[in-house]
Amino acid sequence: MKPAAEQLSILTLGCAQILSEKELLKKLEKGTPLRVKLGVDPTSPDLHFGHSVVLEKLRQFQELGHQAVLIIGDFTAQIGDPTGRSKTRPPLSREDILANAETYKEQAFRILDREKTEVVFNGEWFDKMSFSQVIQLNARVTMQQMLQREDFKNRIANDQEVRLHEIQYPIVQGWDSVEVRSDVELGGTDQLFNILVGRDLQKSEGMESQVVMCLPILEGLDGVQKMSKSLNNYVGITEPAGEMFGKVMSISDDLMHRYSILLLGEEIAADAHPLEAKKSLAAALTARYHGQEAAEAALSNWNNRGNLNEVELPSFTLPADRQDLLGIVQAAFASLEEPKSGSDVRRLIQQGSIQIDGEKLTDPKAEPSPSAGAVLKLNKKRSVRIA
């Protein structure tokens, strides 16, 4: 292992809040692998760069020789984390939760080392608890503690309901820390309250309390709002390499420094040329999820596109009513007054004629979301530029 002080310098980069650095350094100085916990509720099957911030920090711990503990909240997902919510989350079925969990794991292992990650489901202990044990667990916290949560206080102040099962969430998340004996817990800044409950419960069990490491909430491509699929300002970690590269290239110069620290754990040199630095960032992130060869191809396509920026191509606005590739391509041909039948378009797609910024798309049912300025190639003679 690297010296404790050197590890501390690496691990604290990009963190928003640590409770406390002194405690973390003391744990690192023991020279033994720490158990680093990250709990995730599989409420959605798709991950984006915003979700990856805490996974990247967990990866750093792994690379420094520590034990990553990924808790899949198959039990807590049935409650629904109330953090940041103005109303109760709708319940998910057990089947949906387990299906999402499998997808989540596969995506998470694009970042984490599968062989060095301990994966546990918190249903393993909560499904075995008797009601008497649940009551005893609840007795360890006070209602005053739970009502200190800003989201609960705000909902009560606005005469919005807070259901009793939601108050359980911080308690069960905290008990996860006892079960896995975590030394460090990672989470977004919005998870601070929940993680602190874990510290309290560990202390009540006579354990050494876990260190709290909160990571910032990542802004989306607009640089203003939280990255979110609903706001369409996200980069999905399973998106095609060309789309991923192009989306990263669309961010502001200021934002790329933040992305580099939070998504790669690296600082961009102060004297780096902004355009070249952004290309390097886009290539590194694309390589993380698609491999070096795909990243190099995306960079080459981007450079070629840059050389053709002055080429006048017909402008094309994506149709609001057709999101699949077949519908988009049909609409693009229609905009050129060259209408094509569905079977003709399907054949072009399956033959590999359709490309977005040089990347072939061969699934007619795919739902690409190219950024403005992207080039949609329809055949050897026809291309349009996305408005």
N, C-alpha and C positions, 0 to 999 in steps of 0.2 A: 504493500500500500504506500501511497505518497504520504509525506509528512502531514500531520493533522492541519497545520496552518495553511498548507498549500491546498488541501482538500476544501477547507473552509472558504478560501478565496474563490474556488471554482463553483462550489455549491450555492453560495450566497448571491452570485451574479444573477440579476434579473428578478430576485425575490422582492415582493412588496412588503412582507412582514415576517419576522422570525422571532419566536419566543422559546428560547432566546439564543443568540449567537454564542453566548458564554456557555450555555448548557450543551449546545451542539459541539463546540470545540472540546468540551470535557468528555463527551461521548466518543468523539473521533480519536482523542488521545489514548483511549484504551487499546487501540490497535486491533480491535476485533470487528468483524462485519456487523453493521447495524441492520436492524430489520426496519425497512422503510415501507410504510403503508400508503396505498392509494385505493380508495374505495370508489367504485363507479356503479351507478344504477343503469341497467340496460333499458332505458325508456325509449330509445330510438336506435334504429339499426345503423345509422350513418354517422361517421365522425368527420369533423373538419379541423382546420388548423387551430381553431380556438380550443377544441378539446385536447389537442396534442401538447399544449403548453406544460401541463403537469406530467404528462407521459414523458416528455423530453427531460424534465428534471429527474424523474425516476430513472431514466436511462443513464443520466450522469452518475447517479449513485451506483448503478450497476457497473459502469465502466471503472469506477473507483474501487470495486471489490465488495460492495455491500449487497445485501439480500433484498431484492424487490418483492413485495407482497401485494399482489393485485387482488382486491376483494371485489367479486362480482355480487352486487346487491340484489340477488334474486328475491330476498325477503323484503328489503327496504324499498325496492321498486314497487311493491304492492301497497306501501304506504304513500310514497311519493314525497320527495324532498320539498318542503314548503318554502325553501330559501328563495327570496325574490318574487314570490308569487302573491298576487292580490286576491286569489281565490283558490279553493281546493283543487288539486290536480284530479283529472278523471282517472279512474282505476284502469289498470291494464290486466289482461288475462294472463294466466300462468303460462300459456302457450306462447303468447307474444313476448313475454319477458325472456323465456328460455331461448326463443329464436333470435331475439336481439342480442342476447348474451353471446351466442356463438359467433355472430357477425362481428360484434364488438371485439371479441378476443382476437379474431383473425386480423382485424385492422390494427389493434393495439400492438400486435407482434410485428408489424411493419416498422415499429419504433423500438420496442423492447426485445431483448434477447430471450427467445422462448425457453431455451434450456436453463436459463438462470432466473426465471420468474416463477415464484410460488403463487399459484392461482387457487383461491378458495372462494366458495359461495357461502354467504352468511346465513343462508337457510340451513346450513349444516348444524348450527347451534340454536338458532331461534325456533326452528320447526320442532325441536325437542323440548322446548321450555314448557313447563306446566304453568297454569294461570297463577298459581301461588308464587312461582319464581318471577313471573312478570310483575306482580304486585311488589315483591321484595326489591326488584330492580328499580321500579318507580319510586320507592321510598328513599332512594339515594339522592334524589334531586327535589327541589322545591318548585312549586308553581311560580313563585316570584322569579326564580332563575329562568324558567321557560318563557315567561312573559316579558323578559328583557329583550327578546328578539325584536328587531325593528319591524320585520314584516308582520309579526303577530300584533305588535302595538299599533301599527298603522291600520291594520284591518279592523281591530276593535274600535279604534278612534273613528273609523269611517262606517261603523255599524255593519261591517262585513263579518260573516261567520268565520270562526276558527274551530274546526272540528277536533275532538279530543284525540283522534288517532294521529293527527299532524304533530301534536305536542310530543308524541312518542318518538318522532324521527331523530332528533338530536340524541336521545337516550340510547336508541338501538345503534346508531352510528358510533357513539362513544363506546358502547360495549364491545363492538368489533375490535377496538384497540386493545381491550383487555384480552379477548380471545386469541389474538395473533401476537400479543406481547410486542407491540410496535415500539421502536425507539424514536421514530420520526413519522409524522403524518403529513402528507402533501395535500393541498387543495387550493382552490381559487380563493380570492379575498372574501368572496361571499360565504365561504365555509368556515370562517374563523370561529363563530359561535359553536358550531357542531364539534369542531376539533378540540376546543377548550373543554367541552363536556367530557371528551375522551380522556383528557389529562386528569380531570377530577375523579373519574371513575377508576382510572389506574391507581391514583393515589389512595383511594379508599380501599383498594385491594392490596395495598402494601407494595405496589410496584413503583419503579422509577418512572416518572411522568414522561410522556413522549414530547419531543420538540415539535413545535408548530411551524410549518413552513408554508406561507401563503403566496401563491403566484398571481400576478396581475391578470385581469380579464382582457383578452386580446381584442383590439379593435378590428373591425372588418376592413374590407378593401377601401371603404369610403374614408377611413381614418378617424371616424367620429363615433359611430355606434358600435356596440358589442357585435362581434362576428356571429351571424345567425342565418340559418337557411331561410327563415321567414322574411328577413330583410334583403335577401339575395346579395349579400356582401361577403360571402364565404368562399373558402377554397376547400373542397372536399378532398380527403386524403386518398380516395379511390378514383378521382377524376383522371381522365387521360393526361399523359405527360405534357402534350402541347397546350392543353387548356390550363393546366396548373402553372406551367412556365409563364404563359401569357398573363394570367391573373396576377402573379407576383410582380411582373414587369409593370403592371398598371398602378401599383401603389406609389405614394409620394416618397420623396427622398428622405423625409423625416421619419416616416413610418418604417422604412426598410431597416433602419438601425434598431428599432424596437423588435421587428420580426427576427432579425439576426440573433439578438440576445435571447429572446424567449423561445424561438423555434430551433436554434442551432447551438445556443450556449456560447456564441462567439461575438466579439465586438468587431465592427468594421473599422479599419484603419482610418484615422482622421484625414490622411492625405490621399485617400482612395478617390479615383474619379467616380462621381455618382452613377453614371450609366454603367460603367464596367463593374462597379460594386454591386449594382442591382442585378446584372446578368449573372454574376458569381453566386449571389444569394438565390436567384431563381433556379440556377443549375444545381446548386447543393440541395435545395429542398426537393427538386424533382428527382434527383438521384436517390435521396433518402427513401422515396416511395416507389420509384420505378426502375432504379438501377442506373449506373453510369452511362451505359450505351444510350438509353432513352433520353437521358438528360443532355447528352452531347447532340443528339438528333434534334431535340427541341431548341437548343441554342443555335444550331445551324439554320434551322427553319426560321427562327426569329431574325437572325442576321440577314438571311435572304429576303425576308419580308421587309426589313428595314431598308435594304437596297432598292426595294420596289415601292417605297412609300409614295413616290411621286407618280406612280402609274395610276391613271384614272380608271377606276372600276365603278360599275353601277352600284349605287347604294341600295341596301336591302334591309328593311325593318322586319324583325322576327314576328311572325304571326302570333296573336294573343290566343287564338283558339286551337292551334296545333303545336304541341310541344315536342312530339316525337320527330325523329330525323326524317322519316318519310314525308310527313306533313310539311316540315320546314323546306325540304328540297323541292317539293311540288310547288310551294308558294314562291320560292326563288325563281324557278323556271317561269311561272306565271307572270312574275314581275318583269321578266325579260320578254314577255309576249311570245313565249315558246312553251305553251302548256304541255305537260307530260302526264300520261296515265299513271296510276298507282303501280301497275306491274312494270312499266318502263323504269320508273324511279327505283323500285325495289331491286331491279336487275342492276342498275348503275351502282347502287349502294353495295350490293353483294359482290360486285366485280371489283370493288375498291376504287371506283372513280371519284367518290365523294371525299373531300378532304377539308379540314379546318386548320388553317395555318400549317399545311403540309402533313398533317396527321390523318391517315386513312380511317374512315368510320364505316364499319361493315354491318352494323346492326340496325335495321330499319326502325326498331322499337326504342332505340337509345334516345335519351332526352338531353342533348348537349346544351350547354349554356355559354356560348362563345361571348367574349367581351366585345365591346364596341371597337371597331377597327379591324377585327379579325377578318381574314379572307376565307370565304366559302367557295371552294372549287367544285364546280358541277360536272364538268367534263374537260376534255383537252382544250376546248375553245371558249368555254364560258366560266366566269368567276364573278362573284359579287363581294362587296365589302359590307360587313354588318354595321348598321347605323347605330 
